[in-house]
Amino acid sequence: MAFTYLNELSTNTDKMRLLIGDTSEDSGVRPDGRNFSDEELAYFLSTKGRLTWAVALAFETLANEWSSAAISEKQGDHSIDAKEVAKQYSERASEWYQKTDITEQGGAIGLQVWSEYDSTTTHYDSDHA
């Protein structure tokens, strides 16, 4: 499976990698140090259909992987607790599901607020915001 990252951010895969912190090949964000593959990120994007929700799904996946990892180690003054890392990724997933997206609507910028884990939207007219 492929790993690509161009810091030009010309693709949604590049943007996802930047937003989840998975930009260094062979030094990934997963418990075993792997990166997400391009194919996995493409799956997240196709499943969720929106960059913000795909990022949330990546964080959910990381939370699941870290919660099942039995890692608790100390290296000098630095320690890693997999359960705490999982909790932080879970919180990040929730935050990303609640993020607002700025979308262009008829030449005007509007806000589209997505409720958590739900495709319900509330539209705000930027002229009245």
Secondary structure as GFF3:
##gff-version 3
##sequence-region A 1 129
A	DSSP	alpha_helix	12	20	.	.	.	ID=ss1
A	DSSP	alpha_helix	38	48	.	.	.	ID=ss2
A	DSSP	alpha_helix	51	67	.	.	.	ID=ss3
A	DSSP	beta_strand	72	75	.	.	.	ID=ss4
A	DSSP	beta_strand	78	81	.	.	.	ID=ss5
A	DSSP	alpha_helix	82	98	.	.	.	ID=ss6
A	DSSP	beta_strand	100	105	.	.	.	ID=ss7
A	DSSP	beta_strand	108	114	.	.	.	ID=ss8
A	DSSP	beta_strand	121	124	.	.	.	ID=ss9
###
